[in-house]
């Protein structure tokens, strides 16, 4: 099971939150159940979790990634259907954006 937690820190009420995502929805829900996260926190492709749950996820085997990697991985999944690996996620997202800009520019010249 490959589950990731990012290093984002954002306030929500009295808590500090981050994201938890996984290669598959079943892996994500399995980890959520294991660390006691309610399904109501599911955001369609990730969970918003508080830092105490993040600590539990890391102890249960989740991999720590940056918030930038998490955003790039979520973008990759939207475009390709796969999260890919955190190590090349940011470079992939940049290349994807350059490709989109290049396609838009060539379409504008037609």
N, C-alpha and C positions, 0 to 999 in steps of 0.2 A: 504494500500500500504506500503510495507517495502522496503525502499531504504536506502542504506548505503553509507557513504563517509569515506574514510580512512584519516589517519593523515600523509601520505607520503608527502614529500616535495621534488620535483625535478624540476630543472630549464629547461625551454623550451623557447628559445629566450628570450624575456623580461618578461616572466611570471614564476610563481611558480605553479606547477601542483600537482594534487592528482587524486585519482580514485573515481568513483561513480558506484556502482553496485546495483542490486536489485534481489528480488526473481524471477521475471519474466521479460522477454524482454519488455512486454507491460507496466509494472510498471516503468521500467527504462526509456523508451521513453516518457511516460507521464510526469515524473519528468523533463526530459530534455526539453521538450516543455514548461513546466511551468516556468522554470528558464532561458529559452532562450539559450539553448545549441543547436548548429547546429548538424544535423545527421552526418556530415562528421567527427565528433570527436568520433563517435561510433567505438569501437575497437573489436567488435564481441561478447563480453560478458560484457563490461563495457565502460564507458566514461572516457577519460582523461579530467579533468576540472581544471580551474584556481581557485585560492583561493576565489575570489569574488563570483564565481558561487557556490563554496562549502558553503559559508556563506548563500547564498540564499537557497540552498538545505536544510541546517540545519533549517532555519527559516520555510521552507515548510514542515518539519517533518522528514527529513532524520535522520538516526541514525549514530552517530560517532563511528567508529571502528579504530583499529590500522591497520597499513599496513600489519603486520604479520597475523592478523585475515583475512584481505581481501585476501591475497595470499592463506591462508588455505581454505577459503570458495570457492574461484574460483577453487582450486584443487578438493575440494569435489564435486562441480557441474560437473566437467569433469569426475569424476569417478562414481558418483551416480545419477547425474541429478538434484540434489538439493543443494542449498547453505548451508542449515542447519542454525544453530544459531551461532552468533559470540562468545558466551561464551564458547562453547566447540570446536570451529573450530581448534585451534592450537593443542589441545590434540588429536583430531580426525586425523589430518594430521600426527602427530608423530606416532600414532598407525598404520596408513596406511603405512607409510614408513617402520616401523618395520616389518609389515606383508609381505610387498614386499621383504624385505631383507631376511626374513626367508624362503619365498617361493623360492627365487632364490638360497639360500644355499641348500635347500633340493633337488631342481632339479639338482644341480651340483653334488650331491652325487649319483645320479641314474646311 
